[in-house]
């Protein structure tokens, strides 16, 4: 059965009507612009966003609505369109009638035979605001990180002089004149701790000097060796606290990591475990390694005062976060531990309850 001319006319009218509905109801900005720089037709979304009536939008050159700093790039893009170059993902800013600035993302197609340009735009103002906010935060974090690195470098560098002076004093001491065995033992411990402090400071400074080359400082490290070095450096703290420390690295003996970072992790978590022990209770600290589902882990657990995880939540590794009234608490140790681990792709989680100790589980990225 042949279609009549009336059917064809009705189909054409229906298609045109559907196009008009699509044009009017689209939430995106739809425009037809002339090669002369004027808008010829816009959908309601354009008027709604910019705040101008259709008559106002069609009566002025397009560039009058464009944000001043973007007029040049917009004119250049329009010239490309006149030269049969389609425009894809072009961003520019427009000024609304109320004076607000909106960001638009354009895709435009020139039709030379009609001397017009068909264009569709999305309002990306919210995305741009998020990007700007993110960039501001990144700038602040970069500044804080730089200042923190400078402070750490200065502190480590400034402490070297008194440490060297202390070591010089030990060299001048004539231990043969000291007959008391306990005094000799304390001097030996103090000298050993001072030497360990000097070595740690040197390693920190080396790390800071080569911060951008941190991955080249990765090496296979023995858990046992690193823990022994740290335990020796804090021997007097352990002795004074009567802490009991249980160590077991039989399941996983080595890890590929940064030496200075691993020492810092041991040092901060061990000293914290002693510092935040329960009053009148001997600190018991367990240090061990394990492999769970192929993941290499280091665990440091204690029987101290623990954390109220409902209160501290994700603040536990924040800079200058303090969760008790200990005068010796500065809120830096856990921040350093977290950054040492995450900067090399690892993870750290805490399992703890108030007055029931804390367990730090470190998962390495290798």
N, C-alpha and C positions, 0 to 999 in steps of 0.2 A: 504494500500500500504506500502510495507516494505522499510525502508531506506537502501540505498546502503552503502557499506564501504567507497566509495568516499565522500558521504555526511557527514559521521561521521568524516572523516579526515578533510574535509573542515571546519566543525563546530569547531573541536578542534583547528584548526589553527586560526580560527576567534577569538575564546575565548582567545587564547594566545596573538594574536595581540592586542586585546582590553586591556588585562592586561598590555601589554608593554606600550600602550598609556597612560593608567591610571598612571602607574609607572612613566613615563617620564614627564607627564604634571602636576602631583600633585604639589601644592604649598607647601604642607607639606614635611618634610624631610623623605624619605623612605629609609631604609637600611636593608641589610642582612649581619649579622656579624657571624663570626665563633666562636666556643668555644675556639679557640686559641687566641682570642683577636684582630683579624684583621677584617677589613671590606671586604666583598666579592663582594658586589654590592651596589651602591648608585644611587639615581636618580639625575637629574640635579640641583634640589633645594639645595642639600647638597653642591655641588661644588660652586654654586652661592653664598650661604651664607658664607661659610668658605673661599672661595677664592682659594682653592687648585684644581688642576686637578684631574681627576679620578685616574690616575696613582699614584699621590702623596698620595691620600687618602687610596688607597689599599696597598701601599708599606710599611706603617708604622703601628706599634701597635696603636690601638684606643687611648690609654692613652696619647700618645704623643700630641694629639690635645686637650686634656682636660686641663682646667685651673688648675694650680698646687694645689690650696687649695681644689679642688674637686676630685683629683685623688683617694684618699683613699675611699671616699664614692662611687665613680663610680666602683672601683674594687670590693668593697663589694657587690654592686648591681649586678655586672656581675656574681659573685660567686653564688648569689641567683638564677639567671637564670639557671646556670648550674645544680642547684639542683631542677630544675623543678618548681621554684617559679616565676610566671609571675610578671612583673614590671608595676605598674600603677601609672601615675602622678609623675614620678621621675624627679626632677629638678637638672640640673648641668650646669656648664659653660664650653664653649669651647673658644679657642683662634683662631681667624682668621689669615690668612696669613699676613695681614697688622698689626696684633697685637691687634686688637679690641677684646673685650670680649662680647660674646653673651650668652644669657640664653636660654636653651632648656628644653621643657617639654616632657618626654618620656613615651611611652607605648610600652612594649616589651613582646614578647611571644617566649619561647624556644621550639624548635623542636628537641627532643633528638635523634630521629632516624637518622636525617641528620646532627646532631651536629652543628646546626645553630640557629640563633636568628633573628626573624623578628621584626623590630622596626619602629615605626613612631614617629616623633618629631614635635613639634610646636615651632616656634620662639616666645618666650615670653619676649624678651629683653625690648620692649617698656613698657610692663606691669610692669616689675621689676623696670625700671627707674622711672615710675610713683609712685610705692610703695616707692622707696627710697626717691623721692622728697617729698612725703606725710609725710614720717617718719621724714625727716629733718624739715619740717614745724611744725609737731606736737611737735618735740623736742624744737623748738624755741618758740612755743606758750606755751608749758609747762613751759619753763624757764621764759618767760615773765610773765605768770600767777603767778608763784611762787614769782618772784621779786615784782610783783604788790601786792600780798597778804602780803608779808613781809613789803612793804612800807606802805600799809594801816594799818597793825597791829601796826607798829612802830609809825606812825603818830597818830593813835587813842590813843595808850598807852602814848605817850609823851604829848599829849594835856591834859590828865587827871590831871596832876600835877597843871598846871596853873588854870584849872577849879576848882579843889578842893581848891586852894588858894583863888580864887574869892569867893567861897561859904563861906570860913572861914571869909573873910572880912565882908560879909553880916551878919554873926552871931555876929561879934563884933560891928556892927553898933547899936547905940541906936536910934531907930526910933522915940522914944518919944521926942527927942530933935529937931526933924525936924518939923517945923510948916507949911512949904509951901506944899500945897496939890499936886501940879503938880510934885514937886521933889519926894514926897513919891510915887506917881504913877509910875514915871520913875524907881525908885529903885525897886519897886515891879515887874515891867515888866522885868527889867534886872535880878533880882534874879530868877524869874520864867524861863526865857530863859536859864540861866546858869544851873539850875537844869535839864531842858529838855535836854540840851547839854550833861550833865554828863550821864543821863539815856541812851541817844542815843549812846554815846561812849561805855558804858558798854555792850549794846546790840550788837554793831558791833564787839567788842572784843569776846563776847560769840559766835557769828556766826563764826568768823574766827577760834576760838579754836575748834569748832565742825563742821568744813567745811565738813568733810566726813560723818557726820551724819545729813546732812541738812534736809533730808526727815522726820526725827524724830522730827524736830522743826516745822512741819506744825500744825496749829491749826485753829479753826474757829474764825475769827476775825470780829469785827464790823467796817464797813467802817466809820461810824459816830465817833466812839471812836478814831480810828487811825487818822482820819483827824483833829479832835479836838486837839489831842496831838500835831500834827505837826503845826497846825495853832497857837497854844499857844506858841510853841517854836520859831516861827518867827513873833510873834506879833509886835515887834518893826519895822521889815521890812515892814509889812503890813501897820502899822500906818504911817510910813514915806512916803510911796508911795501912800497913800490914796486909795489903791486897793479895789475894790468891789468884793467879793467872794460869789458866789451863789452855795449852796450845796443842793443836792437832792438824797438821797439813798432809796427812798420809794419803787422803783421797785425791788431792790436787796440790802438787808441790811447787809448781811454777806458773807464772802468768806473764804475758807480753803486755807491758805497761810502761809508764814513765816512772823512773826511780824516785824522783823528788815528790811526785804526786802520791805514790804509794806510801812513802814514808810519812807524808803529811796526813794521809787518811788514818794510818795506824796511830800516829801521835795524837791527833785530835780526838779520835774515838776512845782511845785508851785513857787519856787524861780526863776526858769528860766522864767516863765511867767511874773513875776514882773521885773526881770532883763532886759528882752528884750521887754519891753513895748514901745509903740511909744512915742516920746518926746511930752510933753505938752498934753498928753491924759491919762486920768485916766484908769489904768489897770482894765479890767473886766474879771474875771475868773469863768468859770462854771465847777463844779465838780459833776458828777452824774453817777449812775450805771444803767445798763439795762440788759435785757435778750433777745437775738436775735436768733431765731431758736434753742433755747436750750443752746446757748453759753452765759456764764456770762461775762459781760464786765464792765470796768471802763473807763470813758471818762473824760479827763481834757482838756478844750479848753480855748483859750484866744483871745484877740483882738490886739495882739502885732505885731511886725515887720514881723513875719512869716519866711518862707523859700522859696527860689527859687528852687523848687523840681527838675527842669530840671538840675540844677547845682549840688545840693548836693546828689541827688539820694540815693544810698545805703551807702553813707559815713556818713549819719546823726548820726548813732550810733557807729561810729568808735572812737577808743581811740585817744585823743588829736586832734580831728577834730574841727576846729574853722571856723565859717562862718560869722564873723563880727569882728570889731575892738575893741570890748569891752575889756578893760584891765583886767576885772574880769573874763573873759572867759578862761577856761583851757581845755575844751574838754573832761571832765571826767564824768560829771553828766549824760548825756544821755547814755554814755557807761555803767555806772553802772546800770541804769534803764533797759537797754536792757538785760544785763546779769542776773539781778535779775529775770526778767520775763521768759526768754528763758531757764534758768537753771532748772526751775520747769515746763517746757513743755508748757509755754504760748506763746503768740504772741503779738507784738506791731506794729502798723502801724501809719503813720502820714499823715494827710490831711492838706495841707497848700498851700498858695500862698504868694508871696512877698507883704508885707504891708497889708495883709488881715488875720493876725492871724494864729494860728496853733491849730490843734485838734489831741490829742494823744489818740488812741483807743487801749486799752489793753484787750485782750481776755485770760481768765484764762483756765487752763487745768483741769477743774472739773465742 
